[in-house]
Amino acid sequence: MNIKTEFTAPECEYFRRQCNFTPEERAVFDLRVQAASNVEIALALNMSTATVSRRLKTIKKKIMKVI
């Protein structure tokens, strides 16, 4: 699943409403939707790339639950 390219803007908005993202997950999701890389997200949110990867895994699991 590639969040950057697979979903339309309305689908992304649906996920924001339905997936119950934590504030940190929401920030990662929003940057990923804007095509930011893991490194760019890590720098923007002051976290490690490993943390970004973990958040993305959690985000993807939550998306799969509502699809």
N, C-alpha and C positions, 0 to 999 in steps of 0.2 A: 504494500500500500504506500503510495507516494502522495502525501498530503499536499505537496506543492502543486501537483499537476492533475490529480485525479478528480478533484471535487470542484463543483461550481461555487460561486459566491453564495447562492441561496442554500446549498447543501452545507457549506461551512457555517453559515448563520444558524442553521438547524442544529448542527453539532454543538455550537456554543450554548444554545438553549437547553438541549436535551442530555448532554453528556456529564453534567455536573462536574466540570473541571474545577480544580483548585485554582486559586489566583495565579500560582506559579505555572501550572499546566496551561492555563488560558494565555498567559504571556508567551510561552513557548509556542503554542498553537498559532497564535496571531502572527508571530514572526515567521513561522514555517510557511504559513499560507502566503506570506509575502515573498516567498522563495529565498529566505535567509538560510544559510548553511548552518551546520551545528556549531562551527567555530564562531560565526557571526552572532548566533543566538547566545552562545556562552559569553562573548564579550559584552553584548548589549545588556544581559541580565546579571552579569557578574557572577557566573557559575562555571563550573568545569564542563568540558565537553562530555565527560562521563555522566554527569548529572543531566545534561541535555538529552543524552541518549536514553537514560532511564525514564525521563519524563515523556519522551516520545513513545516509548514502549507502552507506558500507562495510557497515554492519549489514544494510541491505536487500539488498545484493548477496549477502552470506553466507546470508541467509535464503532467497533465491531458489535458491541452489545446493542446499539441502537439502530444498526442497519437491518 
